[in-house]
Amino acid sequence: MVTHRAAPAALADAAGERVFRAVADPTRRAILDRLRAKPLPVHDIAASFPVSRAAVSKHLRVLRAARLVQERRRGRERIYQLDPRPLVAVEAWLELHRASLRRTLARLKAHVESASPPRENDP
């Protein structure tokens, strides 16, 4: 029987789900990586990708909804800046599962090490 632990409260809500959906897409992760260095206008972000500016704008909308980026206007430009705070909940969720995986691997290691070595006549 498989049992599932409850997700941390921060991920059980719609905001947590939006964060996971946002970072699930490789283009959005690449956009976040670009924004790690410094805030960028949308045209600079779009120039980094082989998709249309409209497609990049849609990705930025998803990232804004997940609160992973903040937008501000500078004249006619929209400047986007990374806001890593929502990723703290993701990190906590991953750590929960990382600890579980470590325990599972430790049990497997103990089981393998305690098993008697195979005999030469065993199939």
C-alpha positions as CSV (number, residue, x, y, z in Angstrom):
1,M,0.0,0.0,0.0
2,V,1.3,3.5,-0.9
3,T,0.8,6.2,1.6
4,H,1.1,9.9,0.8
5,R,2.1,12.6,3.2
6,A,0.2,15.8,3.2
7,A,1.9,18.7,1.4
8,P,3.1,21.6,3.5
9,A,0.4,24.2,3.9
10,A,2.2,26.6,1.6
11,L,1.9,24.2,-1.3
12,A,-1.6,22.9,-0.6
13,D,-3.1,26.2,-1.7
14,A,-3.6,27.6,-5.2
15,A,-0.6,29.9,-4.8
16,G,1.7,26.9,-4.3
17,E,0.2,25.1,-7.2
18,R,0.8,28.2,-9.4
19,V,4.4,28.2,-8.4
20,F,4.9,24.6,-9.3
21,R,3.1,25.0,-12.6
22,A,5.2,28.1,-13.4
23,V,8.5,26.4,-12.8
24,A,7.4,23.2,-14.6
25,D,8.0,24.8,-17.9
26,P,11.6,24.9,-19.2
27,T,11.1,28.3,-20.9
28,R,9.8,29.9,-17.7
29,R,12.7,28.4,-15.8
30,A,15.1,29.9,-18.4
31,I,13.4,33.3,-18.0
32,L,13.9,33.1,-14.2
33,D,17.5,32.2,-14.7
34,R,18.0,35.3,-17.0
35,L,16.4,37.5,-14.3
36,R,18.7,36.2,-11.6
37,A,21.4,38.5,-12.7
38,K,19.4,41.7,-13.0
39,P,16.0,43.1,-13.8
40,L,15.3,43.2,-17.6
41,P,12.9,44.8,-20.0
42,V,10.6,42.4,-21.8
43,H,12.3,43.0,-25.2
44,D,15.7,41.9,-23.7
45,I,14.0,38.8,-22.3
46,A,12.3,38.0,-25.5
47,A,15.5,38.4,-27.5
48,S,16.9,35.4,-25.6
49,F,14.3,33.0,-26.9
50,P,13.4,31.5,-30.3
51,V,9.7,32.2,-29.7
52,S,7.6,35.3,-30.3
53,R,7.5,38.2,-28.0
54,A,3.8,37.4,-27.4
55,A,4.8,33.9,-26.3
56,V,7.3,35.4,-23.9
57,S,4.7,37.8,-22.6
58,K,2.4,34.8,-21.8
59,H,5.2,33.1,-19.9
60,L,5.8,36.3,-18.0
61,R,2.1,36.5,-17.1
62,V,2.2,33.0,-15.6
63,L,5.3,33.9,-13.7
64,R,3.6,37.1,-12.4
65,A,0.5,35.1,-11.4
66,A,2.8,32.8,-9.4
67,R,4.5,36.0,-7.9
68,L,7.9,34.8,-9.1
69,V,8.5,38.0,-11.0
70,Q,7.5,41.6,-10.3
71,E,6.7,44.0,-13.1
72,R,7.3,47.8,-13.0
73,R,7.0,50.4,-15.7
74,R,9.8,52.6,-16.8
75,G,8.4,55.0,-19.4
76,R,6.9,52.7,-22.1
77,E,9.0,49.7,-21.0
78,R,8.0,46.9,-18.6
79,I,10.9,45.8,-16.5
80,Y,10.7,42.4,-14.9
81,Q,12.5,41.4,-11.7
82,L,12.9,38.0,-10.0
83,D,11.1,37.6,-6.7
84,P,12.5,34.3,-5.2
85,R,10.3,34.3,-2.1
86,P,7.7,31.9,-3.5
87,L,10.4,29.4,-4.2
88,V,11.0,29.0,-0.4
89,A,7.8,26.9,-0.3
90,V,9.1,24.8,-3.2
91,E,12.4,24.3,-1.4
92,A,10.6,23.2,1.8
93,W,8.5,20.7,-0.2
94,L,11.6,19.3,-1.9
95,E,13.4,19.0,1.4
96,L,10.5,17.0,2.8
97,H,10.8,14.5,-0.1
98,R,14.6,14.6,-0.1
99,A,14.5,13.4,3.5
100,S,12.0,10.6,2.7
101,L,14.2,9.5,-0.3
102,R,17.3,9.4,2.0
103,R,15.4,7.2,4.5
104,T,14.2,4.9,1.7
105,L,17.7,4.6,0.2
106,A,19.2,3.9,3.7
107,R,16.7,1.1,4.2
108,L,17.5,-0.4,0.8
109,K,21.2,-0.2,1.5
110,A,20.8,-1.9,4.9
111,H,18.7,-4.6,3.2
112,V,21.2,-5.2,0.4
113,E,24.1,-5.3,2.8
114,S,22.4,-7.7,5.2
115,A,21.4,-10.1,2.4
116,S,23.6,-13.2,2.0
117,P,25.7,-13.2,-1.1
118,P,24.4,-15.3,-3.9
119,R,25.8,-18.9,-4.2
120,E,27.5,-20.1,-7.3
121,N,24.6,-22.5,-8.1
122,D,21.8,-20.0,-7.7
123,P,20.2,-18.9,-11.0
